[in-house]
Amino acid sequence: MAEEAPPHDPYSLLVRTIRTSIRDAVSSAYDVDEPVEVPVDPEPPVEDADVATPVALSLAKEVGEEPRRVAETILEESDLDEVVLVDEARVEGPGYINIRLNRPQYAALVLRSVFYYGEEYGSLDLGMGRPAILEHTSANPNGPLHIGHGRNAIIGDILARCMVFTNYDVEVQYYVNDMGKQIAMLAWKYIKEGRPEVPEGRKPDEFFGELYAEAAREIEEDPELEEVVERFLRSYERYLLEEESRAERIAEAFQTVVEECLRGHIETLERLRVAHDRFVYESEFVEDAVEIVEKLVEMGAAEERDDGAVVLDLEDYGIDKELVLTRSDGTTLYTTRDIAYHLWKLGRAAFVIDVLGADHKLAVQQLKAALDLLDADPDRVDVIFYEFIHLPEGSMSTRKGRYVTLDEFLDEAKRRALEKMREAGVAEDLDEEEREEIAENVAIGAVRFAIARVSPNKPIEFDWDEALDFRRGGPFIQYAYARARSILRRADEDVQRFDAAHLDDDHSFELVFRMSMFPRQVAQCVRKRRPDILAEYAYELARAFHTFYEEVPVLHAEDEEVRKARLKLVEAFTIVMENVMNLLGVPALERM
């Protein structure tokens, strides 16, 4: 007979069990109209409890009794003391029901789930295979990525990893702005300079970023060049619409500078462990954008101004600023093509997620209003807004007064990681090449973790010392995993049978309990679109392991059976932590 599969989510099973018992007790003792809400707190207010519920405090007013009396009545009517996984339930304080778990039972259940599901532990079927399109990064291809783009990419990448892990059919897209004014400026300068090739050893986005900066200076000094650039842009759009066949040379310039810059972006993103499934080009939507403008005019929703521009009045949506759909010369704008792009995405997915800077809020309001006018459901477009990253003044030097590029930021992170490793005495027994490799992985992990740990709606004051701290930052997570792997290497033992009753001390059980919460934390991250939930969980899990490592002997345990149980706990931790790190995109290091 096949072994029955353990629960995918042990903690949620525990919570459901407790809630069912308490709800049954409330229904038996009191006349309440609807099932009572039963919050379960995994951080109880007393030390000798594992979970607690303040349900009596909220129910007291409805039933007209003191909270403590309500809690006592619930316990009298409930079967909590007899419930599997519960050892003892008691009333304390003003009316809290504090619950101590049957630790051997719960530890056995959790470890069985971890070992049974392995790399799939934590993966709940939230998506049920539903198709979703997640767009992130989408930086203008006219220069290198900067640290703001890094935050966009990390938020989007972690969310995509978590959605795939929870059975959404996700396609990750990069929307390439290949025909805006900035690209026209770069294409003009590229032709003017004789179509130069990228020098050997230079990153293409850096090279073309410098060309763009030169173009911007020239246009600032000679405003008449603005019209030249505008003509470039008009010619390219008409070429795409097959209205002008002589602009092939201009079109090739647009395409070359975009592809070269994009090549540099991809190289940087690969270093940051970020990948996209598909690159979608703005120029693909020129014809669709023209048709959308015509439709909105026919509907009477948009109108042509005296100067020839077509605008969309959105006052009915509470938006004072009208949306310009075409310029006076009839060419479409980015916003118009963005409407077409979103209609295309909505036709291919159950829902769409965009990751955008907080400065795009008005544009998103306008976009959603336009989609609603076109009978597309704007509620299927979910936008994650993020705030900006600020570096401490003087913490990095830049060339020629430019912004800090993402490449420079990652190089600085690696340099500082090497310094921190030397200070902490990490990897001293390794050769220079191995130390460099570890430093790179520590740097990438530190940057990803530091950015992920802050809620997207909050600005980041980037702190180098905290990001690279082996007690607080990304290295703290990596070091916990490396410590666990070191124990298993030294033990060099394949334990098959063990008794979870030996894991009932506070430090061992705290680690078990934290591991049990992983599936729920992934689900919360996906549902709330907040990678910081998972990052904070990773920190708490690592902290529980470091405490266990320092307080509980494993290889030199008091007897062989205890040693076996603790080795299996360490092994289970490596599985869970590796799953967490894979979702966060933080490199898992065998040695540090």
PEKAVEN-V326829 format. One line per field, one symbol per residue. burial: # if it has 16 or more other C-alpha atoms within 10 Angstrom, else .. Layout:
burial = ???
This chain:
burial = .....######..##.###.#######........#.#.#.#.#....############......#########.#####.#.##..###...#####################.#..#####.##...############################################################............###########.##..#.....##..#..#########......#..##.##..######.######..#####...#.##.######.##..##...###.....######........####....#############.##..#.########.....########..#.#.#..#.#######..............#######.###.###.##....##.......##.###################...#.#.#..###################.##.........#.#####..#################.##..##################.##..#.##.....#############################.##
